[in-house]
Amino acid sequence: MNKEPMSIEGYDLLVKEFKFLLEVEKSKVAEEKLVAAAQGDRSENADYHAAKEKLRFIDKRLFYLNSMIQKAQIIDPSTHTHSKVSFGSSVKVVNLDTDEEENYTLCGVLESEPENGLISIHSPIAKSLMGKGVDDEFRIKLPKEVKEYEILEIKYENIFSLKKNIRTQKDFSFH
């Protein structure tokens, strides 16, 4: 089984969603299904079919979350030196062709927000960055071009302090 690196906060959020769906949401939707079933003919009962469909989505999500919890490799990036790029490193790079600076933070797949610079460690740029140090150059092969970069800075910033889209209990619900 492949391990899936994630921060402590990322793991805690995963477990929180799993528990909410299992302990609160699933029983609430199961009750909705029972109430709808008591109304009679199930073949044309939209409420019954909607509740049944919600339960199916909840079960699929629970299965996925459970597999991610089992594969979780919890990493506390604050304990690393970040002298070389590793999980949780925030990296400033410069594109050697355009002189544009870009910032990335390497995180777990469930924590990633590419639009905000939080990239999964499975992404091509993260794979190219891993283990590199300041002033190291690296290339990324894209379908139509090769981009060359140089690492300007490596530091630690808490992943969740950089996130813009943190899921809350309201987001876990299927209503």
N, C-alpha and C positions, 0 to 999 in steps of 0.2 A: 504494500500500500504506500503510495506516494504521500509524503508529509506536505502539509500546506502551511507555510509560515504565516504567522499573524501576530499582531501586537496583543498585549494583555487586554487593552480596551476593546480591540476587535473581537477577541474571544468572548469577553464578557457580554458584548452586545449580541453575539451569535447565540449564546446560551440564554440570554434574556428573551430573545425572540422565540427560541424553541420552547421555553417554559410557558410563555404567554400563549402561544398557539396550542400547545398540548393541554394546558390546565384551564385556560379561559375561553379562548376562541372556539376550539373544537367542541367543547361541551355546549356552548351557547348555540352554535350552528346545528348541532345534533338535536337540541331542544326545538329549534325552529323547524327542523325536518319532521319531528314527531307531531308538532302542532299542525303543520301543513298536511301530514298524512291522515290525521284524524278528521280532516274536512271531507273525506270521501274519495272519490275516484282519482287515483294517482296519475292516470294516463294523461289527463288534461289539466293537472294541477300545477300551475306555473310556480307557486311558492315552494312546493315540494321539490320540483326539478331544480329550482335555483339553489335551495339548501343542499341538495344532493351534489350539485356541481361545486358549491363552496367547500363542502367536505372533501371532495376529490382534490381541489386545489390545496387545501390545508394539508392533506395527507402527503401530497407530492412535495410541498415545501418542507414539511417535517422530515421526510425521507432525505431530502437534500441537506438540510441543516444538520441532521444527525450524522450524515456521512462527512460533512465538513468538520464537525466537532471531533469525530473519531480520527480524522487525518490531521487535526490541528497540531502545529508545532509552535508553541507559544514562545515568542522571543521578546526580551526586554531590550530594545535598542539603546536605551539610556546607559546601559552597562558597557557598551562597546566604545572603543577609543575613536572610531571613525577616521583613523589615519588612512585607511583604505576604504573604498566603497563597500558597504554591506547592507543588510536589511535595516531599514530605518534611517539610512543616510540621506541627508538633503545635499544635493550636488548642484553646483553652478557650473555650466559648461558654456563654451563659446563655439559656434559653428565657424569652422576655419574658412569656409567659402564666403560667408555673408557677414562675419563679425558680430552676428546677433547672439546675445546671451540668452540661455534658457535655464530654468530651474526645475529640478525633479526631486521627488522624495520616493524612495523605494519602499513599497509596502506589500501587504498581502492582497490577493485577488479580490477579496470581499471588501477591502478597505480602499481600493483604488478609485480615484476620480481623475482620469487623465486630463479632463478640461481644467483641473485645478493643480496640475503638476504632480499629483499622486499617482505613480505608475506601479503596476503589478511587477513583482520581481520576475514574472514569466515573460514580460514584454521584451522585444528585441533590444531596445535601448538599455533596459535594466541589465539584461544578460551581458551586454557589451561593457557596461560600467563596473560590474562586480569585480572586486579585487584590485581595481585600479586606484592610483593615488593622484595627488595634485600634480599638475603639469604633464600627466600622461595623456597621450593622444589615442583615439580609437575611431574605428569606422563602423558605420551601419549600412548594410546592403539593403536597399529598398528595391521594389520592382523595376523602377526606371532610372535609378541613380544610386550613387554611393555618397553618403554624407560623412564628413570628417569633423571631429570635435576634439577639443582640448578641455581637460578638467581644470577649472579655476579654483574651486573651493569645495571642501567636504566638511559638513558639520551635522550635528544632531538637532532636530526639531521634533517635538512630539507630533506623531502622525495625526492624532485627533484634534490637535490645536490648528492644523492646517485644513482639515475637512470642512467643506461647506454644506454637505448633505448627510448629516448624521440621522439615521433612522430612529424614530421614536416608537413608542407603543402604538400610537395612532397609525403609523405606517404598517404595523404588523397585521392589522385587522383586514378582513376580507369584506367589509361592509362599504 
